[in-house]
Structure formats: C-alpha cells, structure tokens
Amino acid sequence: MDGYYCSQAVLDVFAPDFDLNPDLDKKISIALAGGSGNGAECGAVSAAYLVIGLKYGFSHPGDPEKFKLLHDHIDCPELICLEIFSQEGQQEFKKNIKEHIE
C-alpha cells in the first residue's frame, strides 16, 4: 500500500480503468479510511463500492430505467434473488460469500 490507507489502495488499483487522476482518486477515497474515520464499515469495502459505482453506476436521469429494461429490476433483493434483510437471507448471503472466497 506504500503508505496509503486501504480505501486509497483499492480505488487506486482501479483508477486507470476509469481514467481517474491518481491524485484525485486518493483524495476521494481518503474519507473512507478507517471506516470513514469512526471505525465503521471497512474503507476497503467502501472503496470497492465506489469502483462498482464507476463501472455500473449512471450519470444521467433515466439511466436506471435503461438498467431496469436490461435486468427487469432495480431493487437489490430482486436482482440478487435474496431477501438480504431477513435473517435467512443474511445467512444465505454469508454462505455465498464464504463459498466465493474459498
């Protein structure tokens, strides 16, 4: 990580894919370091969300409707076919994540 925080290291790896200025990507992601400075969600995880947004996000009104046309849904539980906010859904989600990591 060469002295950078995890959040900076994660976004910096993907910055060239999106033509992000290397100095700007580090400035953007520093706010996520240390769980946004209060020990909450890991900065590396939060930076990964930024990368997902860069790849799949929209920048113009109406783009969510285009996404919906392609995928039939825009709601998380429908897209992943899992009710993530139920106890059973959280258990299934954790099981799926663990299987993908191993």
NORMO-V690747 format. One record per pair of residues at least 24 apart in sequence whose C-alpha atoms are under 10 Angstrom apart, sorted by the first residue. I is the first residue (numbers start at 1). J is the second residue. D is the distance in Angstrom with one decimal. If there is no record, write none. Layout:
[[I:J:D] [I:J:D]]
//
This chain:
[[4:30:8.8] [4:33:9.4] [5:29:8.8] [5:30:7.2] [5:32:9.0] [5:33:6.0] [5:34:8.0] [5:43:8.1] [5:44:8.5] [6:30:8.9] [6:32:8.8] [6:33:6.7] [6:34:8.3] [6:42:8.5] [6:43:6.1] [6:44:5.1] [6:45:8.9] [6:46:9.8] [6:47:8.4] [7:31:8.4] [7:32:6.0] [7:33:5.5] [7:34:8.3] [7:35:9.0] [7:36:9.5] [7:42:8.1] [7:43:4.6] [7:44:4.4] [7:45:7.5] [7:46:7.1] [7:47:5.2] [7:48:8.1] [7:50:9.8] [8:32:8.3] [8:33:7.6] [8:43:8.3] [8:44:7.8] [8:47:7.4] [9:43:9.7] [9:44:7.9] [9:47:8.7] [10:43:8.8] [10:44:6.0] [10:45:8.5] [10:46:9.3] [10:47:6.1] [10:48:6.7] [10:50:9.5] [10:51:8.5] [11:44:8.3] [11:46:9.5] [11:47:5.7] [11:48:7.0] [11:49:9.4] [11:50:7.4] [11:51:6.6] [12:47:9.4] [12:51:9.7] [13:51:9.7] [14:48:9.3] [14:50:9.9] [14:51:7.0] [14:54:9.5] [14:55:9.9] [15:51:8.4] [15:54:9.4] [17:51:9.7] [17:54:9.4] [17:55:9.1] [18:51:9.1] [18:54:7.3] [18:55:8.0]]
//
